[in-house]
Amino acid sequence: MKLVNTVEELHAEIQRLNPDKTVGLVPTMGALHQGHISLVKQAVSENPIVVVSIFVNPTQFNDPNDLEHYPRTLENDLKLLEPTGCSIVFAPNAKEVYPEPDKRKFNFGILEQVMEGQHRPGHFNGVAQVVSRLFELIKPAKAYFGLKDFQQLAIVKNMVKQLQLPVEIVPCAIIREESGLAMSSRNELLTDEQRKNAAVISETLFKAKELKGQKSVKEITDWVTETINKNPFLDVEYFEIVDDEQLQPVNNWNENSTYFGCVAAFCGKIRLIDNIVF
């Protein structure tokens, strides 16, 4: 495993390993956990060369305070990655990724007008900027994304289609802590007490799935919001039950369709997201 910080070093290392071999990419913002590691292991099993990028992308943060406090733990990240068999860790600074300011504006239509897009204006444009830039620099055959960021996955797939990029987007399952809490770099910012109470989010989603046959979409939506909000540590920003393609809120169940229940909630000042398949 080789750590590189510049685009020049990145290309030299890929060249050394063999430029004709396919590359798998796992894009991350660092503060790695076992969820990330599961993506890396899948990438290693499917590609002869695997690049893990670690870059806290400034263009996807609409809150400067959130960017400033996002955890940065490169030394620990490298320890976690060492046994995975990944080939290259690319940890650039912003100048390497954006030699010039990226002024591109993407249009994702209704995909970015709900949930995360509605509550974090500009976020998905920043995601598209950095992911497309990484694809340009690394030229992966496959790129791996966790299903926890369900809307982000849909945006990246749409971006690949728009730009006609030759990369396969591989969705990977949510990895959870023993309590059920979806693994997230932001979990490291929680106190022990907050972390314990944050598990109510996933616990409520699991129960909601069991209630699908007994309650309407609106009844479940209201129940999930009320149940999470009963916990004094938690405050729901949104809970939506959406279709799996356009991510639009649904009003009625259709047994032939797949739905996702997506939630964002604050635990103290820490914003957590999760989702479940109905």
RAPEMO-V358575 format. One record per run of one state. SS is the DSSP state (a for helix, b for strand, c for the rest). FROM is the first residue (numbers start at 1). LEN is the number of residues. Records with the same first field share a line. If there is no record, write none. Layout:
SS=FROM-LEN + FROM-LEN
This chain:
c=1-1 + 5-2 + 19-4 + 29-5 + 47-2 + 55-3 + 61-3 + 70-4 + 83-5 + 91-3 + 98-11 + 113-2 + 120-3 + 139-3 + 164-4 + 173-3 + 177-5 + 183-2 + 190-2 + 211-6 + 230-4 + 244-5 + 250-9 + 268-2 + 278-1
b=2-3 + 23-6 + 49-6 + 88-3 + 142-5 + 168-5 + 176-1 + 182-1 + 234-10 + 249-1 + 259-9 + 270-8
a=7-12 + 34-13 + 58-3 + 64-6 + 74-9 + 94-4 + 109-4 + 115-5 + 123-16 + 147-17 + 185-5 + 192-19 + 217-13
